[in-house]
Amino acid sequence: MSKESDVLSEVRKAVSNVVDPEIGLSLGELNLIKDVRREDDRIVVEFVATTPLCPLGEVLALMVKDAASAASEGKKVQVYIRNHLDEKGINERINRE
């Protein structure tokens, strides 16, 4: 396994272990991690909100970003929540430089 796929694997594992505080289950258990990939010089993580109105959508996105950043070996991380009514706003705020 290459160093690159090791990092992606570690990031996937880290974000899959993030626990939704409302439900008490991890995003991996809920099958909400949709993609972990390399894009140019950064790692991109996409996950699905538990519901379109999830009140903790932004908190969850921050938790995912923190977990991904900790596992990314210093690479830049971008996180995108999907299927949330404030998807655009959350994604802009979470990925602001």
C-alpha positions as CSV (number, residue, x, y, z in Angstrom):
1,M,0.0,0.0,0.0
2,S,1.4,3.4,-0.9
3,K,2.0,6.2,1.6
4,E,-0.8,8.2,-0.1
5,S,-3.4,5.4,0.3
6,D,-2.3,5.0,3.9
7,V,-3.1,8.6,4.6
8,L,-6.5,8.4,2.9
9,S,-7.2,5.2,4.8
10,E,-6.3,6.8,8.1
11,V,-8.4,9.9,7.4
12,R,-11.4,7.6,6.4
13,K,-11.0,5.7,9.6
14,A,-10.7,8.9,11.7
15,V,-13.8,10.5,10.2
16,S,-15.8,7.3,10.4
17,N,-15.2,7.3,14.1
18,V,-16.8,10.7,14.6
19,V,-19.9,10.2,16.8
20,D,-23.1,12.1,16.1
21,P,-23.8,13.7,19.5
22,E,-27.6,13.5,19.0
23,I,-27.7,9.9,17.9
24,G,-24.7,8.4,19.7
25,L,-23.5,6.4,16.7
26,S,-20.5,7.0,14.6
27,L,-20.7,8.3,11.0
28,G,-19.2,5.0,9.9
29,E,-21.9,3.0,11.7
30,L,-24.5,5.3,10.1
31,N,-22.8,4.9,6.7
32,L,-22.6,8.6,6.2
33,I,-19.1,9.0,4.9
34,K,-19.5,9.2,1.2
35,D,-16.0,10.0,-0.1
36,V,-12.4,10.6,1.1
37,R,-10.1,11.5,-1.8
38,R,-7.0,13.4,-2.8
39,E,-7.6,16.5,-4.9
40,D,-4.4,18.3,-5.9
41,D,-2.6,19.2,-2.6
42,R,-5.5,18.5,-0.3
43,I,-7.7,15.8,1.1
44,V,-11.4,16.1,0.5
45,V,-14.0,14.5,2.8
46,E,-17.7,14.3,1.9
47,F,-20.4,13.1,4.3
48,V,-24.1,13.2,4.5
49,A,-26.1,15.0,7.1
50,T,-28.3,12.7,9.3
51,T,-31.3,14.8,8.2
52,P,-31.7,17.8,5.9
53,L,-32.5,19.9,9.0
54,C,-29.8,18.4,11.3
55,P,-29.4,21.1,14.0
56,L,-25.8,20.0,14.6
57,G,-24.8,19.9,10.9
58,E,-22.1,22.6,11.3
59,V,-20.8,21.1,14.6
60,L,-20.6,17.7,12.9
61,A,-18.8,19.2,9.9
62,L,-16.2,20.8,12.3
63,M,-15.8,17.5,14.2
64,V,-15.2,15.7,10.8
65,K,-12.7,18.4,9.8
66,D,-10.8,18.2,13.1
67,A,-10.7,14.3,12.9
68,A,-9.5,14.5,9.2
69,S,-6.9,17.1,9.9
70,A,-5.5,15.2,12.8
71,A,-5.1,12.1,10.6
72,S,-3.9,13.8,7.4
73,E,-0.2,14.2,8.3
74,G,-0.3,17.9,7.8
75,K,-2.1,18.0,4.5
76,K,-4.8,20.6,3.9
77,V,-8.3,19.2,4.5
78,Q,-11.6,20.3,3.0
79,V,-14.9,18.9,4.3
80,Y,-18.3,19.0,2.6
81,I,-21.6,18.2,4.2
82,R,-24.2,16.9,1.7
83,N,-28.1,16.8,1.9
84,H,-28.4,19.6,4.4
85,L,-30.6,22.6,3.9
86,D,-27.7,24.9,4.7
87,E,-25.2,22.8,2.8
88,K,-23.8,25.8,0.9
89,G,-23.4,28.1,3.9
90,I,-21.9,25.4,6.2
91,N,-19.4,24.3,3.5
92,E,-18.3,27.9,2.9
93,R,-17.8,28.5,6.6
94,I,-16.1,25.2,7.4
95,N,-13.6,25.6,4.5
96,R,-12.8,29.3,4.9
97,E,-9.1,29.9,4.8
